[in-house]
Amino acid sequence: MILRNPENRKKILDYLNNVDEDTFIDEVVIPFFGSHGFQVYRINSHGPGEHGKDIIFCRYVPIFFENEFIAVQAKAEQVTVTNVSKFSDQVKRALNTKFAPRSGKGDLFPHYVVFINARKHSNDAHIEFPQLVNSPHAKILSQENVCELIIQSGIAPLNILKQLSISTPDAQSQEDKLVFKTILGNNPAKIDNLLDHELKFLKDEISPKTKELIIDYIYDRWQMDRTWAGTVKPMKWFDYYFDFFKEKHSRYLIEIFEELLSSTPSFEAMSYTQSVVEKITPELLSPIEKEFINICAEKAIRHHHKKHYLIDKLKEFYNADIIKDSKLKKIAKLIISIEDNKENLSEKDRKKAKDKINRFLYPEDD
């Protein structure tokens, strides 16, 4: 099974952003429908005669003693408010235009029309598209949906599949299998139950690889919904399972810092976010030393009201003596010195120190 993690998602999205329409049809659309028992009934050449139907799929449904037909409109083009009307017209045309059978007489209508796109749909187009089509027999799949289908089905060109990390269930313990099956099953209610309850009793029984998957999943879940409400569960889970963090996850910490320091943070998640930040170790900061010290420098010269969280972490990091870059080490020492002596520094010395930090942040302004 393909792991549902940010690295895999990025590789799949890179493929979808660059694939052309015909290749997309050959490598994803036809294999995917084929995996669900559909056969290609007809492939239309592009042009006026296709009536909104790039491909017509067919499968026999025994319980009805008849065939089911699905017309597919495949695209590799971003959908925006400027072209959504054109595409919705194509979908409606496909629904309402008959097609001839391969043999015999009579005309047929598709039971469904599927618009499947390798590219993104803008937020406005995402809202408008189904309203313009206005039919329960039309299904609209954008890039995010296709990415999920690839992860769930494992259907993609071989050169892409070779780049993706997968689970190895045969080598896993029963506890690892439970976690992988639940997360890769993508049922939000089951995943919430796992992370809220079950996993608390399995923490010592699962492998490092499974723990990596959990942190990757939580981060990915957060990226899909960065609203105030959508931040609460990921921060709670990051707090519960902080000991699962490895150095490879360090880049996630920058966004957690930014959430804590935001002018509009999720207040419901605040206690969890603060707890996560307090648990961050110098070793986890090491891979992101430049980004972390940059944030500390920015907040130090702007009197940010929550900067004490950063300064406390910066002191731990500096005292661990693991900062590799000598320039970063000097700036870290200067920031700490300003904060520790802010009551005793003269206005002139304070300005001189902050000017030095400012030149570090914006060297191009010199």
GINOR-V637919 format. One record per residue. RES is the residue in one small letter. PSI is psi as a letter, one per 30 degrees, with the letter a starting at -180 (none if undefined). BURIAL is I if it has 9 or more other C-alpha atoms within 8 Angstrom, else O. Layout:
RES_PSI_BURIAL ; RES_PSI_BURIAL
This chain:
m_k_I ; i_k_I ; l_k_I ; r_i_I ; n_l_I ; p_e_O ; e_e_O ; n_e_I ; r_e_I ; k_e_O ; k_e_I ; i_e_I ; l_e_I ; d_e_O ; y_e_I ; l_e_I ; n_f_I ; n_f_O ; v_k_I ; d_l_O ; e_e_I ; d_e_O ; t_e_O ; f_e_I ; i_e_I ; d_e_I ; e_f_I ; v_e_I ; v_e_I ; i_e_I ; p_e_I ; f_e_I ; f_e_I ; g_e_I ; s_f_O ; h_g_O ; g_g_O ; f_k_I ; q_l_I ; v_j_I ; y_e_I ; r_k_O ; i_k_O ; n_k_I ; s_k_O ; h_k_O ; g_a_O ; p_e_O ; g_f_O ; e_f_I ; h_h_I ; g_g_I ; k_j_I ; d_e_I ; i_k_I ; i_k_I ; f_l_I ; c_k_I ; r_k_I ; y_k_O ; v_j_I ; p_e_O ; i_f_O ; f_f_O ; f_h_O ; e_l_O ; n_k_O ; e_k_I ; f_k_I ; i_k_I ; a_k_I ; v_k_I ; q_j_I ; a_k_I ; k_l_I ; a_i_I ; e_k_O ; q_k_O ; v_k_I ; t_a_I ; v_f_I ; t_f_O ; n_f_O ; v_e_I ; s_e_I ; k_e_O ; f_e_O ; s_e_I ; d_e_I ; q_e_I ; v_e_I ; k_e_I ; r_e_I ; a_e_I ; l_e_I ; n_f_O ; t_k_O ; k_l_O ; f_l_O ; a_k_O ; p_l_I ; r_f_O ; s_l_O ; g_a_O ; k_l_O ; g_l_O ; d_l_O ; l_k_O ; f_k_I ; p_k_I ; h_e_I ; y_l_I ; v_k_I ; v_k_I ; f_j_I ; i_k_I ; n_k_I ; a_f_I ; r_l_I ; k_l_I ; h_k_I ; s_l_I ; n_e_O ; d_e_O ; a_e_I ; h_e_I ; i_e_O ; e_e_I ; f_e_I ; p_f_I ; q_e_O ; l_e_O ; v_e_I ; n_h_O ; s_k_O ; p_f_O ; h_g_O ; a_k_I ; k_k_I ; i_j_O ; l_k_I ; s_a_I ; q_e_I ; e_e_O ; n_e_O ; v_e_I ; c_e_I ; e_e_O ; l_e_I ; i_e_I ; i_e_I ; q_e_I ; s_f_O ; g_g_I ; i_j_I ; a_l_I ; p_k_O ; l_e_O ; n_f_O ; i_e_I ; l_e_I ; k_f_O ; q_f_O ; l_k_I ; s_k_O ; i_l_O ; s_l_O ; t_i_O ; p_f_O ; d_f_O ; a_g_O ; q_l_I ; s_l_O ; q_e_O ; e_e_I ; d_e_I ; k_e_I ; l_e_O ; v_e_I ; f_e_I ; k_e_O ; t_e_I ; i_e_I ; l_f_I ; g_f_O ; n_h_O ; n_j_O ; p_e_O ; a_e_O ; k_e_O ; i_e_I ; d_e_O ; n_e_I ; l_e_I ; l_f_I ; d_f_I ; h_d_O ; e_e_I ; l_f_I ; k_e_O ; f_f_O ; l_g_I ; k_e_O ; d_f_O ; e_f_O ; i_l_I ; s_l_O ; p_e_O ; k_e_O ; t_e_I ; k_e_I ; e_e_I ; l_e_I ; i_e_I ; i_e_I ; d_e_I ; y_e_I ; i_e_I ; y_e_I ; d_e_I ; r_e_I ; w_e_I ; q_f_O ; m_f_O ; d_j_O ; r_g_I ; t_l_O ; w_e_I ; a_e_O ; g_f_I ; t_f_I ; v_e_I ; k_e_O ; p_e_I ; m_e_I ; k_e_I ; w_e_I ; f_e_I ; d_e_I ; y_e_O ; y_h_I ; f_e_I ; d_f_O ; f_f_I ; f_k_I ; k_l_O ; e_e_O ; k_f_O ; h_g_I ; s_e_I ; r_f_I ; y_f_O ; l_e_O ; i_e_I ; e_f_O ; i_e_I ; f_e_I ; e_e_O ; e_e_I ; l_e_I ; l_f_I ; s_k_O ; s_f_O ; t_i_O ; p_l_I ; s_j_I ; f_e_O ; e_e_O ; a_f_I ; m_e_I ; s_e_O ; y_e_I ; t_e_I ; q_e_I ; s_e_I ; v_e_I ; v_e_I ; e_f_O ; k_f_O ; i_k_I ; t_l_I ; p_e_I ; e_e_O ; l_f_I ; l_f_I ; s_e_I ; p_f_I ; i_h_I ; e_e_I ; k_e_O ; e_e_O ; f_e_I ; i_e_I ; n_e_I ; i_e_O ; c_e_I ; a_e_I ; e_e_I ; k_f_I ; a_e_I ; i_f_I ; r_g_O ; h_h_O ; h_k_O ; h_f_O ; k_g_O ; k_f_I ; h_f_O ; y_e_I ; l_e_I ; i_e_I ; d_e_O ; k_e_I ; l_e_I ; k_e_I ; e_e_I ; f_e_I ; y_e_I ; n_f_O ; a_f_O ; d_h_O ; i_g_O ; i_k_I ; k_e_O ; d_k_O ; s_e_O ; k_e_O ; l_e_I ; k_e_I ; k_e_O ; i_e_I ; a_e_I ; k_e_I ; l_e_I ; i_e_I ; i_e_I ; s_e_O ; i_e_I ; e_e_O ; d_f_O ; n_g_O ; k_f_O ; e_f_O ; n_f_O ; l_k_I ; s_l_O ; e_e_O ; k_e_O ; d_e_O ; r_e_I ; k_e_O ; k_e_O ; a_e_I ; k_e_I ; d_e_O ; k_e_O ; i_e_I ; n_e_I ; r_e_I ; f_e_O ; l_e_I ; y_i_O ; p_f_O ; e_f_O ; d_f_O ; d_none_O
